[in-house]
Amino acid sequence: MLILVAGPYRSGTGDDPLLIERNMRSMNEAALALFHRGHVPVTGEALALPLIDLAGSRAVGDAIFDEIFHPLAERLVRRCDACLRIGGRSQGADAMVRIARDAGRPVFHGLDAVPEVQP
């Protein structure tokens, strides 16, 4: 399955780059675990952040960031087979869960809930 990893990016960080990086690492670790379970993991951040940079964003939360960050993730989750929700409070991650559910996609709350694919 193509599985979107949805977790906090900015939530609870006060936009501190080190805390944001910790959140990104958590999502990437979950993505790696999904890969090892036989799935194709993706994060909205992996796709949005390079575009945000290229578009000329100067700071997290500026107009360019806001134009791309969540809208790209919302488009992406509609194309995924499932969503894995990780981490703590996050309005953005909760929005991804709602979109996935509304599309009839499974939402997993923990890696153990994701079925392993046999080769």
BANU-218667 format. One record per atom (N, C-alpha, C): residue in three letters; atom name; x, y, z. Coordinates in steps of 0.05 Angstrom, whole numbers, plus 5000, padded with zeros to 4 digits. Layout:
<rs>
<r aa="Ala" at="CA" x="X" y="Y" z="Z"/>
...
</rs>
This chain:
<rs>
<r aa="Met" at="N" x="5017" y="4976" z="5000"/>
<r aa="Met" at="CA" x="5000" y="5000" z="5000"/>
<r aa="Met" at="C" x="5018" y="5025" z="5000"/>
<r aa="Leu" at="N" x="5007" y="5046" z="4988"/>
<r aa="Leu" at="CA" x="5019" y="5072" z="4990"/>
<r aa="Leu" at="C" x="5007" y="5085" z="5015"/>
<r aa="Ile" at="N" x="5024" y="5090" z="5035"/>
<r aa="Ile" at="CA" x="5014" y="5099" z="5061"/>
<r aa="Ile" at="C" x="5026" y="5126" z="5068"/>
<r aa="Leu" at="N" x="5008" y="5146" z="5074"/>
<r aa="Leu" at="CA" x="5016" y="5172" z="5083"/>
<r aa="Leu" at="C" x="5021" y="5171" z="5113"/>
<r aa="Val" at="N" x="5045" y="5179" z="5121"/>
<r aa="Val" at="CA" x="5051" y="5182" z="5150"/>
<r aa="Val" at="C" x="5043" y="5210" z="5158"/>
<r aa="Ala" at="N" x="5024" y="5212" z="5176"/>
<r aa="Ala" at="CA" x="5014" y="5238" z="5186"/>
<r aa="Ala" at="C" x="5020" y="5241" z="5215"/>
<r aa="Gly" at="N" x="5036" y="5262" z="5221"/>
<r aa="Gly" at="CA" x="5043" y="5268" z="5248"/>
<r aa="Gly" at="C" x="5049" y="5297" z="5251"/>
<r aa="Pro" at="N" x="5054" y="5306" z="5275"/>
<r aa="Pro" at="CA" x="5060" y="5334" z="5280"/>
<r aa="Pro" at="C" x="5085" y="5343" z="5264"/>
<r aa="Tyr" at="N" x="5084" y="5367" z="5253"/>
<r aa="Tyr" at="CA" x="5107" y="5379" z="5241"/>
<r aa="Tyr" at="C" x="5114" y="5404" z="5257"/>
<r aa="Arg" at="N" x="5097" y="5423" z="5259"/>
<r aa="Arg" at="CA" x="5101" y="5448" z="5275"/>
<r aa="Arg" at="C" x="5089" y="5446" z="5302"/>
<r aa="Ser" at="N" x="5069" y="5431" z="5306"/>
<r aa="Ser" at="CA" x="5054" y="5430" z="5331"/>
<r aa="Ser" at="C" x="5072" y="5426" z="5355"/>
<r aa="Gly" at="N" x="5068" y="5444" z="5374"/>
<r aa="Gly" at="CA" x="5083" y="5442" z="5399"/>
<r aa="Gly" at="C" x="5112" y="5450" z="5397"/>
<r aa="Thr" at="N" x="5121" y="5461" z="5375"/>
<r aa="Thr" at="CA" x="5149" y="5468" z="5372"/>
<r aa="Thr" at="C" x="5155" y="5497" z="5375"/>
<r aa="Gly" at="N" x="5135" y="5515" z="5374"/>
<r aa="Gly" at="CA" x="5140" y="5543" z="5373"/>
<r aa="Gly" at="C" x="5157" y="5551" z="5349"/>
<r aa="Asp" at="N" x="5157" y="5534" z="5329"/>
<r aa="Asp" at="CA" x="5173" y="5537" z="5304"/>
<r aa="Asp" at="C" x="5203" y="5536" z="5309"/>
<r aa="Asp" at="N" x="5211" y="5523" z="5331"/>
<r aa="Asp" at="CA" x="5239" y="5518" z="5337"/>
<r aa="Asp" at="C" x="5249" y="5497" z="5317"/>
<r aa="Pro" at="N" x="5269" y="5504" z="5301"/>
<r aa="Pro" at="CA" x="5279" y="5485" z="5280"/>
<r aa="Pro" at="C" x="5288" y="5458" z="5291"/>
<r aa="Leu" at="N" x="5299" y="5457" z="5315"/>
<r aa="Leu" at="CA" x="5308" y="5432" z="5326"/>
<r aa="Leu" at="C" x="5284" y="5414" z="5333"/>
<r aa="Leu" at="N" x="5263" y="5426" z="5343"/>
<r aa="Leu" at="CA" x="5239" y="5410" z="5350"/>
<r aa="Leu" at="C" x="5224" y="5401" z="5325"/>
<r aa="Ile" at="N" x="5224" y="5418" z="5305"/>
<r aa="Ile" at="CA" x="5212" y="5411" z="5279"/>
<r aa="Ile" at="C" x="5227" y="5387" z="5268"/>
<r aa="Glu" at="N" x="5254" y="5389" z="5269"/>
<r aa="Glu" at="CA" x="5270" y="5367" z="5259"/>
<r aa="Glu" at="C" x="5265" y="5341" z="5274"/>
<r aa="Arg" at="N" x="5260" y="5343" z="5300"/>
<r aa="Arg" at="CA" x="5254" y="5319" z="5316"/>
<r aa="Arg" at="C" x="5227" y="5307" z="5306"/>
<r aa="Asn" at="N" x="5208" y="5324" z="5300"/>
<r aa="Asn" at="CA" x="5182" y="5314" z="5290"/>
<r aa="Asn" at="C" x="5186" y="5301" z="5262"/>
<r aa="Met" at="N" x="5202" y="5313" z="5245"/>
<r aa="Met" at="CA" x="5208" y="5301" z="5219"/>
<r aa="Met" at="C" x="5221" y="5274" z="5222"/>
<r aa="Arg" at="N" x="5240" y="5273" z="5240"/>
<r aa="Arg" at="CA" x="5254" y="5247" z="5244"/>
<r aa="Arg" at="C" x="5234" y="5225" z="5252"/>
<r aa="Ser" at="N" x="5215" y="5232" z="5270"/>
<r aa="Ser" at="CA" x="5195" y="5212" z="5278"/>
<r aa="Ser" at="C" x="5179" y="5202" z="5254"/>
<r aa="Met" at="N" x="5171" y="5221" z="5237"/>
<r aa="Met" at="CA" x="5155" y="5213" z="5213"/>
<r aa="Met" at="C" x="5172" y="5196" z="5195"/>
<r aa="Asn" at="N" x="5198" y="5204" z="5191"/>
<r aa="Asn" at="CA" x="5215" y="5188" z="5173"/>
<r aa="Asn" at="C" x="5221" y="5161" z="5185"/>
<r aa="Glu" at="N" x="5224" y="5159" z="5211"/>
<r aa="Glu" at="CA" x="5228" y="5132" z="5224"/>
<r aa="Glu" at="C" x="5204" y="5115" z="5219"/>
<r aa="Ala" at="N" x="5180" y="5126" z="5222"/>
<r aa="Ala" at="CA" x="5155" y="5111" z="5217"/>
<r aa="Ala" at="C" x="5154" y="5102" z="5187"/>
<r aa="Ala" at="N" x="5163" y="5120" z="5169"/>
<r aa="Ala" at="CA" x="5163" y="5114" z="5141"/>
<r aa="Ala" at="C" x="5182" y="5091" z="5135"/>
<r aa="Leu" at="N" x="5205" y="5091" z="5147"/>
<r aa="Leu" at="CA" x="5224" y="5070" z="5144"/>
<r aa="Leu" at="C" x="5213" y="5043" z="5154"/>
<r aa="Ala" at="N" x="5200" y="5044" z="5176"/>
<r aa="Ala" at="CA" x="5187" y="5019" z="5187"/>
<r aa="Ala" at="C" x="5166" y="5009" z="5168"/>
<r aa="Leu" at="N" x="5150" y="5027" z="5156"/>
<r aa="Leu" at="CA" x="5130" y="5018" z="5136"/>
<r aa="Leu" at="C" x="5144" y="5006" z="5112"/>
<r aa="Phe" at="N" x="5166" y="5018" z="5103"/>
<r aa="Phe" at="CA" x="5180" y="5006" z="5081"/>
<r aa="Phe" at="C" x="5189" y="4978" z="5087"/>
<r aa="His" at="N" x="5200" y="4974" z="5111"/>
<r aa="His" at="CA" x="5209" y="4947" z="5119"/>
<r aa="His" at="C" x="5186" y="4928" z="5122"/>
<r aa="Arg" at="N" x="5161" y="4937" z="5125"/>
<r aa="Arg" at="CA" x="5138" y="4920" z="5127"/>
<r aa="Arg" at="C" x="5127" y="4915" z="5098"/>
<r aa="Gly" at="N" x="5140" y="4926" z="5078"/>
<r aa="Gly" at="CA" x="5133" y="4919" z="5050"/>
<r aa="Gly" at="C" x="5116" y="4940" z="5036"/>
<r aa="His" at="N" x="5112" y="4964" z="5049"/>
<r aa="His" at="CA" x="5095" y="4984" z="5037"/>
<r aa="His" at="C" x="5111" y="5007" z="5025"/>
<r aa="Val" at="N" x="5098" y="5026" z="5011"/>
<r aa="Val" at="CA" x="5110" y="5049" z="5000"/>
<r aa="Val" at="C" x="5101" y="5073" z="5018"/>
<r aa="Pro" at="N" x="5119" y="5082" z="5035"/>
<r aa="Pro" at="CA" x="5112" y="5104" z="5053"/>
<r aa="Pro" at="C" x="5117" y="5131" z="5040"/>
<r aa="Val" at="N" x="5102" y="5151" z="5049"/>
<r aa="Val" at="CA" x="5106" y="5178" z="5039"/>
<r aa="Val" at="C" x="5097" y="5198" z="5061"/>
<r aa="Thr" at="N" x="5111" y="5221" z="5062"/>
<r aa="Thr" at="CA" x="5103" y="5243" z="5079"/>
<r aa="Thr" at="C" x="5097" y="5267" z="5061"/>
<r aa="Gly" at="N" x="5077" y="5282" z="5069"/>
<r aa="Gly" at="CA" x="5072" y="5307" z="5054"/>
<r aa="Gly" at="C" x="5096" y="5326" z="5055"/>
<r aa="Glu" at="N" x="5110" y="5325" z="5078"/>
<r aa="Glu" at="CA" x="5133" y="5343" z="5081"/>
<r aa="Glu" at="C" x="5154" y="5337" z="5061"/>
<r aa="Ala" at="N" x="5159" y="5312" z="5055"/>
<r aa="Ala" at="CA" x="5180" y="5304" z="5036"/>
<r aa="Ala" at="C" x="5174" y="5316" z="5008"/>
<r aa="Leu" at="N" x="5149" y="5319" z="5001"/>
<r aa="Leu" at="CA" x="5142" y="5330" z="4975"/>
<r aa="Leu" at="C" x="5139" y="5361" z="4977"/>
<r aa="Ala" at="N" x="5127" y="5371" z="4998"/>
<r aa="Ala" at="CA" x="5121" y="5399" z="5000"/>
<r aa="Ala" at="C" x="5146" y="5417" z="5005"/>
<r aa="Leu" at="N" x="5163" y="5408" z="5023"/>
<r aa="Leu" at="CA" x="5185" y="5426" z="5032"/>
<r aa="Leu" at="C" x="5204" y="5434" z="5009"/>
<r aa="Pro" at="N" x="5211" y="5416" z="4991"/>
<r aa="Pro" at="CA" x="5228" y="5426" z="4969"/>
<r aa="Pro" at="C" x="5214" y="5446" z="4951"/>
<r aa="Leu" at="N" x="5188" y="5442" z="4947"/>
<r aa="Leu" at="CA" x="5173" y="5462" z="4931"/>
<r aa="Leu" at="C" x="5170" y="5488" z="4945"/>
<r aa="Ile" at="N" x="5166" y="5487" z="4971"/>
<r aa="Ile" at="CA" x="5164" y="5512" z="4987"/>
<r aa="Ile" at="C" x="5190" y="5527" z="4985"/>
<r aa="Asp" at="N" x="5212" y="5513" z="4987"/>
<r aa="Asp" at="CA" x="5239" y="5526" z="4985"/>
<r aa="Asp" at="C" x="5242" y="5538" z="4957"/>
<r aa="Leu" at="N" x="5236" y="5523" z="4937"/>
<r aa="Leu" at="CA" x="5239" y="5532" z="4909"/>
<r aa="Leu" at="C" x="5221" y="5557" z="4903"/>
<r aa="Ala" at="N" x="5198" y="5557" z="4916"/>
<r aa="Ala" at="CA" x="5179" y="5579" z="4911"/>
<r aa="Ala" at="C" x="5188" y="5605" z="4925"/>
<r aa="Gly" at="N" x="5208" y="5603" z="4942"/>
<r aa="Gly" at="CA" x="5219" y="5627" z="4955"/>
<r aa="Gly" at="C" x="5210" y="5632" z="4983"/>
<r aa="Ser" at="N" x="5200" y="5612" z="4997"/>
<r aa="Ser" at="CA" x="5192" y="5616" z="5025"/>
<r aa="Ser" at="C" x="5216" y="5625" z="5041"/>
<r aa="Arg" at="N" x="5211" y="5643" z="5060"/>
<r aa="Arg" at="CA" x="5233" y="5653" z="5077"/>
<r aa="Arg" at="C" x="5231" y="5644" z="5105"/>
<r aa="Ala" at="N" x="5207" y="5633" z="5113"/>
<r aa="Ala" at="CA" x="5203" y="5624" z="5140"/>
<r aa="Ala" at="C" x="5180" y="5605" z="5142"/>
<r aa="Val" at="N" x="5181" y="5587" z="5160"/>
<r aa="Val" at="CA" x="5159" y="5569" z="5166"/>
<r aa="Val" at="C" x="5135" y="5586" z="5172"/>
<r aa="Gly" at="N" x="5112" y="5580" z="5158"/>
<r aa="Gly" at="CA" x="5088" y="5595" z="5164"/>
<r aa="Gly" at="C" x="5084" y="5620" z="5148"/>
<r aa="Asp" at="N" x="5103" y="5627" z="5130"/>
<r aa="Asp" at="CA" x="5098" y="5651" z="5114"/>
<r aa="Asp" at="C" x="5077" y="5644" z="5092"/>
<r aa="Ala" at="N" x="5070" y="5664" z="5076"/>
<r aa="Ala" at="CA" x="5048" y="5660" z="5056"/>
<r aa="Ala" at="C" x="5055" y="5638" z="5037"/>
<r aa="Ile" at="N" x="5079" y="5636" z="5028"/>
<r aa="Ile" at="CA" x="5087" y="5615" z="5008"/>
<r aa="Ile" at="C" x="5085" y="5587" z="5022"/>
<r aa="Phe" at="N" x="5095" y="5585" z="5046"/>
<r aa="Phe" at="CA" x="5093" y="5560" z="5061"/>
<r aa="Phe" at="C" x="5064" y="5552" z="5063"/>
<r aa="Asp" at="N" x="5046" y="5570" z="5071"/>
<r aa="Asp" at="CA" x="5018" y="5564" z="5075"/>
<r aa="Asp" at="C" x="5004" y="5557" z="5049"/>
<r aa="Glu" at="N" x="5013" y="5569" z="5027"/>
<r aa="Glu" at="CA" x="5001" y="5563" z="5001"/>
<r aa="Glu" at="C" x="5005" y="5534" z="4992"/>
<r aa="Ile" at="N" x="5028" y="5522" z="5001"/>
<r aa="Ile" at="CA" x="5036" y="5496" z="4991"/>
<r aa="Ile" at="C" x="5034" y="5474" z="5011"/>
<r aa="Phe" at="N" x="5041" y="5479" z="5036"/>
<r aa="Phe" at="CA" x="5046" y="5457" z="5056"/>
<r aa="Phe" at="C" x="5021" y="5439" z="5059"/>
<r aa="His" at="N" x="5000" y="5449" z="5070"/>
<r aa="His" at="CA" x="4976" y="5432" z="5075"/>
<r aa="His" at="C" x="4961" y="5425" z="5049"/>
<r aa="Pro" at="N" x="4959" y="5444" z="5030"/>
<r aa="Pro" at="CA" x="4945" y="5436" z="5006"/>
<r aa="Pro" at="C" x="4957" y="5413" z="4991"/>
<r aa="Leu" at="N" x="4984" y="5412" z="4991"/>
<r aa="Leu" at="CA" x="4997" y="5389" z="4978"/>
<r aa="Leu" at="C" x="4991" y="5363" z="4993"/>
<r aa="Ala" at="N" x="4993" y="5364" z="5019"/>
<r aa="Ala" at="CA" x="4987" y="5340" z="5035"/>
<r aa="Ala" at="C" x="4959" y="5331" z="5031"/>
<r aa="Glu" at="N" x="4940" y="5349" z="5029"/>
<r aa="Glu" at="CA" x="4912" y="5342" z="5025"/>
<r aa="Glu" at="C" x="4908" y="5329" z="4998"/>
<r aa="Arg" at="N" x="4921" y="5338" z="4978"/>
<r aa="Arg" at="CA" x="4920" y="5325" z="4951"/>
<r aa="Arg" at="C" x="4932" y="5297" z="4953"/>
<r aa="Leu" at="N" x="4954" y="5295" z="4967"/>
<r aa="Leu" at="CA" x="4969" y="5270" z="4969"/>
<r aa="Leu" at="C" x="4953" y="5249" z="4983"/>
<r aa="Val" at="N" x="4941" y="5256" z="5006"/>
<r aa="Val" at="CA" x="4927" y="5235" z="5022"/>
<r aa="Val" at="C" x="4903" y="5224" z="5006"/>
<r aa="Arg" at="N" x="4891" y="5240" z="4989"/>
<r aa="Arg" at="CA" x="4869" y="5230" z="4973"/>
<r aa="Arg" at="C" x="4878" y="5208" z="4953"/>
<r aa="Arg" at="N" x="4904" y="5207" z="4947"/>
<r aa="Arg" at="CA" x="4914" y="5187" z="4928"/>
<r aa="Arg" at="C" x="4927" y="5163" z="4942"/>
<r aa="Cys" at="N" x="4929" y="5165" z="4968"/>
<r aa="Cys" at="CA" x="4941" y="5143" z="4983"/>
<r aa="Cys" at="C" x="4921" y="5121" z="4989"/>
<r aa="Asp" at="N" x="4932" y="5097" z="4994"/>
<r aa="Asp" at="CA" x="4915" y="5074" z="5001"/>
<r aa="Asp" at="C" x="4907" y="5074" z="5030"/>
<r aa="Ala" at="N" x="4923" y="5087" z="5047"/>
<r aa="Ala" at="CA" x="4919" y="5087" z="5076"/>
<r aa="Ala" at="C" x="4934" y="5110" z="5089"/>
<r aa="Cys" at="N" x="4929" y="5114" z="5114"/>
<r aa="Cys" at="CA" x="4943" y="5135" z="5130"/>
<r aa="Cys" at="C" x="4952" y="5123" z="5156"/>
<r aa="Leu" at="N" x="4976" y="5130" z="5164"/>
<r aa="Leu" at="CA" x="4986" y="5122" z="5190"/>
<r aa="Leu" at="C" x="4989" y="5147" z="5206"/>
<r aa="Arg" at="N" x="4974" y="5149" z="5228"/>
<r aa="Arg" at="CA" x="4975" y="5173" z="5246"/>
<r aa="Arg" at="C" x="4994" y="5167" z="5269"/>
<r aa="Ile" at="N" x="5014" y="5184" z="5272"/>
<r aa="Ile" at="CA" x="5034" y="5181" z="5293"/>
<r aa="Ile" at="C" x="5035" y="5207" z="5309"/>
<r aa="Gly" at="N" x="5049" y="5205" z="5332"/>
<r aa="Gly" at="CA" x="5055" y="5228" z="5348"/>
<r aa="Gly" at="C" x="5032" y="5240" z="5363"/>
<r aa="Gly" at="N" x="5037" y="5265" z="5373"/>
<r aa="Gly" at="CA" x="5018" y="5279" z="5390"/>
<r aa="Gly" at="C" x="4999" y="5296" z="5374"/>
<r aa="Arg" at="N" x="4990" y="5317" z="5389"/>
<r aa="Arg" at="CA" x="4970" y="5335" z="5378"/>
<r aa="Arg" at="C" x="4980" y="5348" z="5352"/>
<r aa="Ser" at="N" x="4962" y="5350" z="5332"/>
<r aa="Ser" at="CA" x="4968" y="5363" z="5307"/>
<r aa="Ser" at="C" x="4943" y="5366" z="5291"/>
<r aa="Gln" at="N" x="4935" y="5391" z="5287"/>
<r aa="Gln" at="CA" x="4911" y="5397" z="5271"/>
<r aa="Gln" at="C" x="4915" y="5387" z="5242"/>
<r aa="Gly" at="N" x="4939" y="5391" z="5231"/>
<r aa="Gly" at="CA" x="4945" y="5383" z="5204"/>
<r aa="Gly" at="C" x="4943" y="5353" z="5201"/>
<r aa="Ala" at="N" x="4955" y="5338" z="5219"/>
<r aa="Ala" at="CA" x="4954" y="5308" z="5217"/>
<r aa="Ala" at="C" x="4926" y="5299" z="5221"/>
<r aa="Asp" at="N" x="4911" y="5311" z="5239"/>
<r aa="Asp" at="CA" x="4883" y="5304" z="5243"/>
<r aa="Asp" at="C" x="4867" y="5309" z="5218"/>
<r aa="Ala" at="N" x="4873" y="5330" z="5204"/>
<r aa="Ala" at="CA" x="4859" y="5336" z="5179"/>
<r aa="Ala" at="C" x="4865" y="5314" z="5158"/>
<r aa="Met" at="N" x="4890" y="5304" z="5157"/>
<r aa="Met" at="CA" x="4896" y="5283" z="5139"/>
<r aa="Met" at="C" x="4881" y="5257" z="5145"/>
<r aa="Val" at="N" x="4877" y="5252" z="5171"/>
<r aa="Val" at="CA" x="4862" y="5229" z="5180"/>
<r aa="Val" at="C" x="4833" y="5232" z="5171"/>
<r aa="Arg" at="N" x="4821" y="5255" z="5175"/>
<r aa="Arg" at="CA" x="4793" y="5260" z="5166"/>
<r aa="Arg" at="C" x="4790" y="5256" z="5136"/>
<r aa="Ile" at="N" x="4808" y="5266" z="5121"/>
<r aa="Ile" at="CA" x="4807" y="5264" z="5092"/>
<r aa="Ile" at="C" x="4809" y="5234" z="5084"/>
<r aa="Ala" at="N" x="4828" y="5220" z="5096"/>
<r aa="Ala" at="CA" x="4831" y="5191" z="5090"/>
<r aa="Ala" at="C" x="4806" y="5176" z="5096"/>
<r aa="Arg" at="N" x="4795" y="5181" z="5120"/>
<r aa="Arg" at="CA" x="4770" y="5167" z="5128"/>
<r aa="Arg" at="C" x="4747" y="5174" z="5109"/>
<r aa="Asp" at="N" x="4744" y="5200" z="5103"/>
<r aa="Asp" at="CA" x="4723" y="5208" z="5085"/>
<r aa="Asp" at="C" x="4725" y="5195" z="5057"/>
<r aa="Ala" at="N" x="4749" y="5188" z="5049"/>
<r aa="Ala" at="CA" x="4754" y="5174" z="5024"/>
<r aa="Ala" at="C" x="4751" y="5144" z="5027"/>
<r aa="Gly" at="N" x="4745" y="5134" z="5051"/>
<r aa="Gly" at="CA" x="4742" y="5106" z="5055"/>
<r aa="Gly" at="C" x="4767" y="5091" z="5059"/>
<r aa="Arg" at="N" x="4789" y="5105" z="5064"/>
<r aa="Arg" at="CA" x="4815" y="5092" z="5067"/>
<r aa="Arg" at="C" x="4820" y="5084" z="5097"/>
<r aa="Pro" at="N" x="4834" y="5063" z="5101"/>
<r aa="Pro" at="CA" x="4840" y="5055" z="5129"/>
<r aa="Pro" at="C" x="4859" y="5075" z="5141"/>
<r aa="Val" at="N" x="4856" y="5080" z="5167"/>
<r aa="Val" at="CA" x="4874" y="5097" z="5183"/>
<r aa="Val" at="C" x="4885" y="5079" z="5205"/>
<r aa="Phe" at="N" x="4911" y="5077" z="5206"/>
<r aa="Phe" at="CA" x="4924" y="5061" z="5227"/>
<r aa="Phe" at="C" x="4935" y="5079" z="5249"/>
<r aa="His" at="N" x="4933" y="5070" z="5273"/>
<r aa="His" at="CA" x="4943" y="5085" z="5296"/>
<r aa="His" at="C" x="4964" y="5068" z="5310"/>
<r aa="Gly" at="N" x="4987" y="5066" z="5296"/>
<r aa="Gly" at="CA" x="5009" y="5050" z="5307"/>
<r aa="Gly" at="C" x="5019" y="5031" z="5286"/>
<r aa="Leu" at="N" x="5045" y="5027" z="5285"/>
<r aa="Leu" at="CA" x="5057" y="5009" z="5265"/>
<r aa="Leu" at="C" x="5047" y="4980" z="5267"/>
<r aa="Asp" at="N" x="5042" y="4971" z="5292"/>
<r aa="Asp" at="CA" x="5033" y="4944" z="5295"/>
<r aa="Asp" at="C" x="5006" y="4938" z="5282"/>
<r aa="Ala" at="N" x="4990" y="4959" z="5277"/>
<r aa="Ala" at="CA" x="4964" y="4956" z="5265"/>
<r aa="Ala" at="C" x="4966" y="4954" z="5234"/>
<r aa="Val" at="N" x="4989" y="4960" z="5223"/>
<r aa="Val" at="CA" x="4993" y="4959" z="5194"/>
<r aa="Val" at="C" x="5001" y="4931" z="5186"/>
<r aa="Pro" at="N" x="4986" y="4919" z="5168"/>
<r aa="Pro" at="CA" x="4993" y="4891" z="5160"/>
<r aa="Pro" at="C" x="5020" y="4890" z="5146"/>
<r aa="Glu" at="N" x="5035" y="4869" z="5151"/>
<r aa="Glu" at="CA" x="5060" y="4865" z="5138"/>
<r aa="Glu" at="C" x="5055" y="4851" z="5111"/>
<r aa="Val" at="N" x="5069" y="4860" z="5090"/>
<r aa="Val" at="CA" x="5066" y="4849" z="5064"/>
<r aa="Val" at="C" x="5087" y="4826" z="5061"/>
<r aa="Gln" at="N" x="5077" y="4804" z="5052"/>
<r aa="Gln" at="CA" x="5096" y="4781" z="5048"/>
<r aa="Gln" at="C" x="5107" y="4783" z="5020"/>
<r aa="Pro" at="N" x="5133" y="4778" z="5017"/>
<r aa="Pro" at="CA" x="5145" y="4780" z="4990"/>
<r aa="Pro" at="C" x="5133" y="4760" z="4971"/>
</rs>
